[in-house]
Amino acid sequence: MPGMPELPDLTSPRRLMLYLKQRGLQPRRGWGQNFLVDGNIARKIVEAAELAPGDTAVEIGPGAGALTALLAQRGVFLLALELDGGLAAALAELLQPFPHVRVLQGDALKVKWREFVEAHFGPGAAPALVANLPYKISGPLLYNFFKENFPFTKAVLMFQKEVAERLVAAPGGASYGAISVFCRYYTDAAILFPVSRHVFWPRPKVDSAVVRLQPRRRLLDPGEEALFWQIVQASFRQRRKMLVNSLDGLFSRSREDLLDLLHRAGVEPQARAEELSPEQFAMMARIAYNYYEI
């Protein structure tokens, strides 16, 4: 963006290593810190978010700031949340010339996201989410987002390739699981492009992929939705079992009621969890909530 201060290119491995060494920092393998050192990939991620000057966004795990710097220079009102106190302090110092960017130190897994967003952006706010997520927390973090009804206008996120494939998996596939159901229920998900393990330092053992998530209209009321979560998780807890068996322990009433519920929802008792669409799980939750005691 014209008029914005220049920042050092920390997607250069040599510059990044010097930058960290000068501040007494180094990657923490135990925290899964792998820094993006490819400027082209960083620019592709930011471009995919389609953010204009004045838009709002959250970044989780900014690390050394490969994405943060680009978003700052674009004029995005950005809140970056970093667990590593040393990295957070270094990034905050680096971005002092950008008053529209705030860097906070904190644990993303402990955040109540809707409250956090509204506290920093105002009531009813829904910023974009842009991040190269730390792989160790990506699954639990997504569950937290979905439990809070995905409080973002959109998300462009980098995941381990296997996780990305699970998010977009269709019913019947080997990668299809509970996280696939929740992702399809709350968002429209698409893999945008693959990312090689060779564009990170230190180099991880797996390749990655960038995924775009767009929120969908919710199908269920809050009470029905709470039951939807129970049914999905119970169904996939022993995914090879038939639904009539995997859901049996969830009901306080008779097995006959469970068979009747499946019949009303158009689900065969012999079906397995991996065969059902999010819409079928939602139908089961709606019928069970309104007609049965769970």
C-alpha contacts under 8 A as a table, 3 or more apart, distances in Angstrom:
res1	aa1	res2	aa2	distance
1	M	4	M	5.90
1	M	73	Q	5.69
1	M	74	R	5.06
1	M	75	G	6.72
4	M	73	Q	5.80
5	P	73	Q	7.40
5	P	97	P	6.95
5	P	98	F	7.99
6	E	73	Q	7.99
7	L	69	A	7.08
7	L	94	L	7.92
8	P	15	R	7.99
9	D	12	S	5.97
9	D	15	R	7.15
9	D	16	L	7.99
9	D	66	A	7.97
10	L	13	P	7.10
10	L	15	R	5.83
10	L	16	L	4.88
10	L	19	Y	7.90
10	L	37	V	7.20
10	L	64	A	7.12
10	L	65	G	7.35
10	L	66	A	6.24
11	T	15	R	7.67
11	T	16	L	6.69
11	T	36	L	6.36
11	T	37	V	3.95
11	T	38	D	5.36
11	T	39	G	5.46
11	T	66	A	6.01
12	S	15	R	5.33
12	S	16	L	5.99
12	S	37	V	5.72
12	S	38	D	7.17
12	S	39	G	7.76
13	P	16	L	5.06
13	P	17	M	6.08
13	P	37	V	5.84
13	P	201	W	7.40
14	R	17	M	5.33
14	R	18	L	6.34
15	R	18	L	5.15
15	R	19	Y	5.96
16	L	19	Y	4.99
16	L	20	L	6.20
16	L	64	A	7.74
17	M	20	L	5.30
17	M	21	K	6.05
18	L	21	K	5.03
18	L	22	Q	6.06
19	Y	22	Q	5.42
19	Y	23	R	6.69
20	L	23	R	5.26
20	L	24	G	6.18
20	L	25	L	4.78
20	L	26	Q	6.01
21	K	24	G	5.02
21	K	25	L	5.71
21	K	26	Q	6.98
22	Q	25	L	7.62
23	R	90	A	7.56
25	L	86	G	6.96
25	L	87	L	7.54
27	P	33	Q	5.60
27	P	34	N	7.05
27	P	202	P	7.45
28	R	31	W	5.41
28	R	32	G	6.55
28	R	33	Q	5.54
29	R	32	G	4.90
29	R	33	Q	5.70
29	R	34	N	7.86
30	G	33	Q	7.68
31	W	134	P	7.79
31	W	136	K	7.42
32	G	134	P	6.17
32	G	135	Y	6.63
32	G	136	K	6.41
33	Q	63	G	7.61
33	Q	134	P	6.78
33	Q	202	P	7.80
34	N	200	F	5.77
34	N	201	W	5.39
34	N	202	P	5.37
34	N	203	R	6.71
34	N	204	P	6.83
35	F	63	G	6.77
35	F	64	A	7.05
35	F	200	F	5.29
35	F	201	W	5.13
35	F	202	P	6.85
36	L	42	A	7.45
36	L	66	A	6.60
36	L	199	V	6.05
36	L	200	F	4.61
36	L	201	W	6.58
37	V	66	A	7.67
37	V	199	V	5.53
37	V	200	F	5.42
37	V	201	W	6.60
38	D	41	I	5.56
38	D	42	A	6.45
38	D	199	V	5.54
38	D	200	F	7.51
39	G	42	A	5.04
39	G	43	R	6.13
39	G	66	A	7.64
40	N	43	R	5.16
40	N	44	K	6.19
41	I	44	K	5.00
41	I	45	I	6.28
41	I	195	V	7.71
42	A	45	I	5.28
42	A	46	V	6.41
42	A	66	A	6.43
42	A	67	L	5.81
42	A	70	L	8.00
43	R	46	V	5.15
43	R	47	E	5.96
43	R	67	L	7.68
43	R	70	L	7.33
44	K	47	E	5.06
44	K	48	A	6.03
45	I	48	A	5.14
45	I	49	A	6.59
45	I	67	L	7.87
45	I	130	V	7.94
45	I	156	V	7.00
45	I	210	V	7.45
46	V	49	A	5.27
46	V	50	E	7.05
46	V	51	L	7.70
46	V	67	L	6.89
46	V	70	L	7.19
46	V	71	L	6.97
46	V	130	V	7.58
47	E	50	E	5.40
47	E	51	L	7.51
48	A	156	V	7.01
49	A	128	A	7.78
49	A	130	V	7.03
49	A	154	K	7.90
49	A	155	A	7.24
49	A	156	V	5.89
51	L	55	D	6.09
51	L	76	V	7.09
52	A	55	D	5.61
52	A	74	R	7.05
52	A	75	G	7.25
52	A	76	V	6.69
53	P	74	R	5.89
53	P	75	G	4.34
53	P	76	V	5.11
53	P	77	F	7.85
54	G	75	G	6.01
54	G	76	V	5.22
54	G	77	F	5.95
55	D	75	G	7.85
55	D	76	V	5.21
55	D	77	F	5.99
55	D	127	P	7.65
56	T	76	V	5.81
56	T	77	F	4.67
56	T	78	L	5.87
56	T	121	F	7.92
56	T	127	P	4.92
56	T	128	A	6.34
57	A	76	V	6.90
57	A	77	F	6.29
57	A	78	L	4.94
57	A	79	L	6.45
57	A	127	P	4.70
57	A	128	A	4.44
57	A	129	L	5.54
57	A	130	V	6.97
58	V	78	L	5.71
58	V	79	L	4.86
58	V	80	A	5.79
58	V	81	L	7.71
58	V	127	P	6.57
58	V	128	A	6.22
58	V	129	L	4.88
58	V	130	V	6.31
59	E	62	P	6.29
59	E	68	T	7.50
59	E	78	L	7.31
59	E	79	L	6.27
59	E	80	A	4.59
59	E	81	L	6.25
59	E	129	L	5.95
59	E	130	V	5.18
59	E	131	A	5.14
60	I	80	A	5.92
60	I	81	L	5.01
60	I	82	E	6.34
60	I	108	A	7.04
60	I	130	V	7.47
60	I	131	A	5.57
60	I	132	N	7.42
60	I	133	L	6.43
61	G	80	A	7.35
61	G	81	L	6.02
61	G	82	E	4.80
61	G	83	L	6.92
61	G	131	A	6.92
61	G	132	N	6.90
61	G	133	L	6.09
61	G	134	P	6.46
62	P	65	G	5.16
62	P	66	A	7.33
62	P	67	L	6.99
62	P	68	T	6.38
62	P	80	A	6.41
62	P	81	L	6.99
62	P	82	E	6.12
62	P	131	A	7.06
62	P	132	N	7.32
63	G	66	A	7.71
63	G	82	E	6.85
63	G	84	D	7.98
63	G	87	L	6.14
63	G	88	A	7.56
63	G	91	L	8.00
64	A	87	L	6.47
64	A	90	A	7.99
64	A	91	L	6.54
65	G	68	T	4.62
65	G	69	A	5.66
65	G	91	L	6.66
66	A	69	A	5.87
66	A	70	L	7.01
67	L	70	L	5.34
67	L	71	L	6.25
67	L	131	A	7.52
68	T	71	L	5.17
68	T	72	A	5.98
68	T	80	A	7.52
69	A	72	A	5.06
69	A	73	Q	6.15
69	A	95	L	7.73
70	L	73	Q	5.19
70	L	74	R	6.18
71	L	74	R	5.01
71	L	75	G	6.61
71	L	76	V	5.67
71	L	78	L	7.39
72	A	75	G	5.38
72	A	76	V	5.79
72	A	77	F	7.54
72	A	78	L	7.12
72	A	95	L	7.94
72	A	98	F	6.65
72	A	100	H	7.49
72	A	101	V	6.44
73	Q	76	V	7.63
75	G	100	H	7.32
76	V	100	H	7.05
76	V	101	V	7.70
77	F	100	H	4.89
77	F	101	V	5.79
78	L	100	H	6.46
78	L	101	V	4.75
78	L	102	R	6.31
79	L	101	V	5.99
79	L	102	R	4.95
79	L	103	V	6.00
79	L	104	L	7.44
80	A	101	V	7.65
80	A	102	R	6.20
80	A	103	V	4.74
80	A	104	L	6.14
81	L	88	A	7.86
81	L	103	V	6.03
81	L	104	L	4.94
81	L	105	Q	5.78
81	L	106	G	6.10
81	L	107	D	7.69
81	L	108	A	7.10
82	E	85	G	7.23
82	E	87	L	7.32
82	E	88	A	5.63
82	E	103	V	7.37
82	E	104	L	6.25
82	E	105	Q	4.95
82	E	106	G	5.80
82	E	107	D	7.17
82	E	108	A	7.87
83	L	88	A	7.42
83	L	105	Q	5.42
83	L	106	G	4.82
83	L	107	D	5.19
83	L	108	A	7.43
84	D	87	L	5.43
84	D	88	A	6.10
84	D	105	Q	6.86
84	D	106	G	7.89
85	G	88	A	5.03
85	G	89	A	6.11
85	G	105	Q	5.85
86	G	89	A	5.29
86	G	90	A	6.23
87	L	90	A	5.09
87	L	91	L	6.01
88	A	91	L	5.20
88	A	92	A	6.05
88	A	103	V	6.36
88	A	104	L	6.59
88	A	105	Q	5.79
89	A	92	A	5.13
89	A	93	E	6.23
89	A	103	V	7.96
90	A	93	E	5.21
90	A	94	L	6.21
91	L	94	L	4.97
91	L	95	L	6.12
91	L	103	V	7.07
92	A	95	L	5.23
92	A	96	Q	6.18
92	A	102	R	7.14
92	A	103	V	5.45
93	E	96	Q	5.35
94	L	97	P	7.74
95	L	98	F	5.46
95	L	99	P	7.99
95	L	101	V	7.15
96	Q	99	P	6.62
98	F	101	V	5.71
99	P	102	R	7.43
107	D	110	K	5.56
107	D	111	V	6.89
108	A	111	V	5.36
108	A	141	L	7.42
109	L	137	I	7.53
109	L	140	P	7.42
109	L	141	L	6.02
109	L	144	N	7.70
111	V	116	F	6.81
112	K	115	E	5.61
112	K	116	F	5.95
113	W	116	F	4.88
113	W	117	V	5.97
113	W	145	F	7.12
113	W	148	E	7.08
113	W	151	P	7.13
114	R	117	V	5.24
114	R	118	E	6.23
114	R	148	E	6.72
114	R	151	P	5.88
115	E	118	E	5.27
115	E	119	A	5.96
116	F	119	A	5.15
116	F	120	H	6.40
117	V	120	H	5.44
117	V	121	F	5.78
117	V	122	G	7.32
117	V	125	A	6.63
117	V	126	A	7.06
117	V	127	P	7.55
117	V	151	P	7.94
118	E	121	F	5.16
118	E	122	G	4.49
118	E	123	P	4.91
118	E	124	G	6.41
118	E	125	A	5.70
118	E	126	A	7.98
119	A	122	G	5.83
119	A	123	P	7.42
121	F	125	A	5.82
121	F	127	P	7.93
122	G	125	A	5.56
126	A	151	P	5.83
126	A	152	F	4.69
126	A	153	T	5.46
127	P	151	P	7.87
127	P	152	F	5.24
127	P	153	T	5.75
127	P	154	K	7.68
128	A	152	F	5.34
128	A	153	T	5.21
128	A	154	K	5.05
128	A	155	A	5.69
129	L	152	F	6.47
129	L	153	T	7.85
129	L	154	K	6.30
129	L	155	A	4.45
129	L	156	V	6.33
129	L	157	L	7.58
130	V	155	A	5.73
130	V	156	V	4.96
130	V	157	L	5.73
131	A	156	V	6.69
131	A	157	L	5.00
131	A	158	M	6.44
132	N	157	L	5.78
132	N	158	M	4.69
132	N	159	F	7.11
133	L	137	I	7.54
133	L	138	S	6.07
133	L	157	L	6.67
133	L	158	M	5.98
133	L	159	F	6.47
134	P	137	I	5.87
134	P	138	S	6.27
135	Y	138	S	5.19
135	Y	139	G	7.92
135	Y	159	F	6.53
135	Y	160	Q	6.41
136	K	139	G	7.60
137	I	140	P	5.61
137	I	141	L	5.81
138	S	141	L	5.12
138	S	142	L	6.12
138	S	159	F	7.19
139	G	142	L	5.28
139	G	143	Y	6.49
139	G	163	V	7.86
140	P	143	Y	5.15
140	P	144	N	6.36
141	L	144	N	5.07
141	L	145	F	6.34
142	L	145	F	4.99
142	L	146	F	6.21
143	Y	146	F	5.16
143	Y	147	K	6.08
143	Y	179	I	7.53
144	N	147	K	5.11
144	N	148	E	6.38
145	F	148	E	5.27
145	F	149	N	6.38
145	F	150	F	4.82
145	F	151	P	7.09
146	F	149	N	4.82
146	F	150	F	4.99
146	F	182	F	6.93
146	F	183	C	7.51
146	F	186	Y	6.63
147	K	150	F	7.32
148	E	151	P	6.64
149	N	186	Y	6.87
150	F	186	Y	6.93
150	F	215	P	6.85
152	F	155	A	6.93
152	F	215	P	7.49
153	T	214	Q	6.95
153	T	215	P	6.75
154	K	212	R	7.36
154	K	213	L	5.71
154	K	214	Q	4.81
154	K	215	P	6.48
155	A	211	V	7.94
155	A	212	R	5.62
155	A	213	L	5.03
155	A	214	Q	6.67
156	V	210	V	6.82
156	V	211	V	5.71
156	V	212	R	4.54
156	V	213	L	6.49
157	L	210	V	5.52
157	L	211	V	5.35
157	L	212	R	6.50
158	M	208	S	6.72
158	M	209	A	5.62
158	M	210	V	4.27
158	M	211	V	6.20
159	F	162	E	7.98
159	F	163	V	6.17
159	F	164	A	5.73
159	F	208	S	5.56
159	F	209	A	5.60
159	F	210	V	6.31
159	F	211	V	7.40
160	Q	163	V	5.37
160	Q	164	A	6.32
160	Q	206	V	6.77
160	Q	207	D	6.22
160	Q	208	S	4.33
160	Q	209	A	6.32
161	K	164	A	5.07
161	K	165	E	6.27
161	K	194	P	7.61
161	K	206	V	7.32
161	K	207	D	5.63
161	K	208	S	4.20
161	K	209	A	5.10
162	E	165	E	5.19
162	E	166	R	6.38
162	E	208	S	7.82
163	V	166	R	5.05
163	V	167	L	6.32
164	A	167	L	5.17
164	A	168	V	6.66
164	A	191	I	6.98
164	A	208	S	7.84
164	A	209	A	6.30
164	A	210	V	7.55
164	A	211	V	6.67
165	E	168	V	5.48
165	E	169	A	5.90
165	E	175	S	6.84
165	E	191	I	7.90
166	R	169	A	5.03
166	R	175	S	5.01
166	R	176	Y	5.85
166	R	177	G	7.12
166	R	179	I	7.21
166	R	180	S	5.77
167	L	176	Y	7.91
167	L	179	I	6.45
167	L	180	S	4.71
167	L	183	C	6.03
167	L	184	R	7.68
167	L	189	A	7.08
168	V	180	S	6.41
168	V	183	C	7.68
168	V	184	R	7.46
168	V	189	A	5.86
168	V	190	A	6.31
168	V	191	I	7.40
169	A	173	G	6.61
169	A	175	S	5.90
169	A	176	Y	5.10
169	A	180	S	6.08
170	A	173	G	6.04
170	A	176	Y	6.12
170	A	180	S	7.64
170	A	277	S	7.91
171	P	176	Y	5.94
171	P	274	E	5.71
171	P	275	E	5.20
171	P	276	L	6.03
171	P	277	S	5.86
172	G	176	Y	6.77
172	G	274	E	5.44
172	G	275	E	4.90
172	G	276	L	7.79
173	G	176	Y	5.34
173	G	274	E	7.31
176	Y	179	I	7.86
176	Y	180	S	5.65
176	Y	181	V	7.70
176	Y	274	E	6.13
177	G	180	S	5.19
177	G	181	V	6.52
177	G	236	F	6.75
177	G	274	E	6.42
178	A	181	V	5.13
178	A	182	F	6.36
178	A	232	V	6.24
178	A	233	Q	6.33
178	A	236	F	6.20
179	I	182	F	5.17
179	I	183	C	5.95
180	S	183	C	5.10
180	S	184	R	6.07
181	V	184	R	5.23
181	V	185	Y	6.03
181	V	232	V	7.75
181	V	277	S	7.08
181	V	278	P	5.21
182	F	185	Y	4.97
182	F	186	Y	6.11
182	F	278	P	7.36
183	C	186	Y	5.46
183	C	187	T	5.60
183	C	188	D	7.51
183	C	189	A	7.18
184	R	187	T	5.34
184	R	188	D	6.02
184	R	189	A	6.93
184	R	278	P	6.64
185	Y	216	R	7.21
185	Y	218	R	7.39
185	Y	278	P	5.78
185	Y	279	E	7.59
186	Y	215	P	5.81
186	Y	216	R	5.35
186	Y	217	R	7.34
186	Y	218	R	6.71
187	T	213	L	5.71
187	T	214	Q	5.11
187	T	215	P	4.21
187	T	216	R	4.81
188	D	213	L	5.62
188	D	214	Q	5.10
188	D	215	P	6.37
188	D	216	R	6.45
189	A	211	V	6.79
189	A	212	R	5.70
189	A	213	L	4.62
189	A	214	Q	6.59
190	A	211	V	5.59
190	A	212	R	5.44
190	A	213	L	6.81
191	I	194	P	7.83
191	I	209	A	6.75
191	I	210	V	5.90
191	I	211	V	4.39
191	I	212	R	6.44
192	L	209	A	7.40
192	L	210	V	5.56
192	L	211	V	5.54
192	L	212	R	6.68
193	F	209	A	5.81
193	F	210	V	5.62
193	F	211	V	7.63
194	P	207	D	7.69
194	P	208	S	5.98
194	P	209	A	4.20
194	P	210	V	6.35
195	V	199	V	7.58
195	V	207	D	6.14
195	V	208	S	4.83
195	V	209	A	5.16
195	V	210	V	7.22
196	S	199	V	6.05
196	S	207	D	4.99
196	S	208	S	6.20
197	R	200	F	6.05
197	R	203	R	6.00
197	R	204	P	5.88
197	R	205	K	6.94
197	R	206	V	5.90
197	R	207	D	4.61
197	R	208	S	6.74
198	H	201	W	7.94
198	H	203	R	6.12
199	V	203	R	7.44
200	F	203	R	5.05
200	F	204	P	7.11
201	W	204	P	7.78
204	P	207	D	7.60
218	R	221	D	7.90
219	L	282	A	7.30
220	L	223	G	7.95
220	L	224	E	5.68
220	L	225	E	5.51
220	L	282	A	7.08
220	L	286	R	7.14
221	D	224	E	5.27
221	D	225	E	5.95
222	P	225	E	4.95
222	P	226	A	6.25
223	G	226	A	5.31
223	G	227	L	6.67
223	G	289	Y	7.42
224	E	227	L	5.22
224	E	228	F	6.16
224	E	285	A	5.73
224	E	286	R	5.48
224	E	289	Y	5.74
225	E	228	F	4.73
225	E	229	W	6.43
225	E	282	A	7.71
225	E	285	A	7.15
226	A	229	W	5.36
226	A	230	Q	6.69
227	L	230	Q	5.00
227	L	231	I	6.17
227	L	285	A	5.66
227	L	289	Y	6.97
228	F	231	I	5.21
228	F	232	V	6.12
228	F	281	F	6.62
228	F	282	A	5.97
228	F	284	M	7.68
228	F	285	A	4.90
228	F	286	R	7.91
229	W	232	V	5.29
229	W	233	Q	6.09
230	Q	233	Q	5.36
230	Q	234	A	5.98
231	I	234	A	5.19
231	I	235	S	5.95
231	I	247	L	7.16
231	I	250	L	7.77
231	I	281	F	7.31
231	I	285	A	7.08
232	V	235	S	5.12
232	V	236	F	6.33
232	V	273	A	7.84
232	V	281	F	6.77
233	Q	236	F	5.35
233	Q	237	R	5.96
234	A	237	R	5.17
234	A	238	Q	7.55
234	A	246	S	6.46
234	A	247	L	6.23
234	A	250	L	7.48
235	S	238	Q	6.59
235	S	239	R	6.23
235	S	243	L	6.35
235	S	246	S	5.51
235	S	247	L	6.18
235	S	272	R	7.77
235	S	273	A	5.45
236	F	239	R	4.32
236	F	246	S	8.00
236	F	273	A	5.90
236	F	274	E	7.65
237	R	246	S	7.71
238	Q	241	K	5.76
238	Q	246	S	6.55
239	R	242	M	7.84
239	R	246	S	7.86
239	R	272	R	6.59
239	R	273	A	5.81
239	R	274	E	6.92
240	R	272	R	6.49
240	R	273	A	7.76
241	K	245	N	6.37
241	K	246	S	5.89
241	K	272	R	6.23
242	M	245	N	5.49
242	M	246	S	6.24
242	M	269	P	6.73
242	M	270	Q	5.02
242	M	271	A	5.46
242	M	272	R	4.75
242	M	273	A	7.49
243	L	246	S	4.94
243	L	247	L	5.73
243	L	248	D	7.99
243	L	269	P	5.92
243	L	270	Q	6.42
243	L	271	A	5.88
243	L	272	R	5.38
243	L	273	A	6.46
244	V	247	L	5.76
244	V	248	D	6.08
244	V	258	L	7.08
244	V	259	L	6.92
244	V	269	P	5.09
244	V	270	Q	6.73
245	N	248	D	5.14
245	N	249	G	7.94
246	S	249	G	7.17
247	L	250	L	5.35
247	L	251	F	7.19
247	L	258	L	7.91
248	D	251	F	6.00
248	D	255	R	6.67
248	D	258	L	7.16
249	G	252	S	7.65
250	L	294	I	6.61
251	F	254	S	7.33
251	F	258	L	7.36
251	F	293	E	7.10
251	F	294	I	4.94
252	S	293	E	6.54
252	S	294	I	5.67
253	R	257	D	6.58
253	R	258	L	7.95
253	R	292	Y	7.97
253	R	293	E	6.82
253	R	294	I	7.54
254	S	257	D	5.28
254	S	258	L	6.78
255	R	258	L	4.99
255	R	259	L	6.30
256	E	259	L	5.05
256	E	260	D	6.12
257	D	260	D	4.96
257	D	261	L	6.09
257	D	292	Y	7.77
258	L	261	L	5.01
258	L	262	L	6.29
259	L	262	L	5.20
259	L	263	H	6.19
259	L	269	P	6.67
260	D	263	H	5.00
260	D	264	R	6.15
261	L	264	R	5.12
261	L	265	A	6.20
261	L	284	M	6.96
261	L	287	I	6.97
261	L	288	A	6.76
262	L	265	A	5.10
262	L	266	G	6.18
262	L	267	V	4.98
262	L	268	E	6.53
262	L	269	P	6.40
262	L	284	M	7.03
263	H	266	G	5.10
263	H	267	V	5.81
263	H	268	E	6.83
263	H	269	P	7.80
264	R	267	V	7.65
264	R	287	I	7.72
265	A	280	Q	7.00
265	A	283	M	5.92
265	A	284	M	5.55
265	A	287	I	7.34
266	G	280	Q	7.99
267	V	271	A	7.00
267	V	280	Q	7.63
268	E	271	A	5.26
271	A	275	E	6.65
271	A	276	L	7.91
272	R	275	E	5.66
272	R	276	L	7.35
273	A	276	L	5.68
276	L	280	Q	5.96
276	L	281	F	6.79
277	S	280	Q	5.23
277	S	281	F	6.55
278	P	281	F	5.11
278	P	282	A	6.08
279	E	282	A	4.91
279	E	283	M	6.15
280	Q	283	M	5.03
280	Q	284	M	6.30
281	F	284	M	5.13
281	F	285	A	6.29
282	A	285	A	5.06
282	A	286	R	6.20
283	M	286	R	5.12
283	M	287	I	6.22
284	M	287	I	5.32
284	M	288	A	5.96
285	A	288	A	5.12
285	A	289	Y	5.88
286	R	289	Y	5.26
286	R	290	N	6.22
287	I	290	N	5.34
287	I	291	Y	5.78
287	I	292	Y	7.43
288	A	291	Y	5.42
288	A	292	Y	4.89
288	A	293	E	7.16
288	A	294	I	7.23
289	Y	292	Y	6.03
289	Y	293	E	7.15
289	Y	294	I	7.42
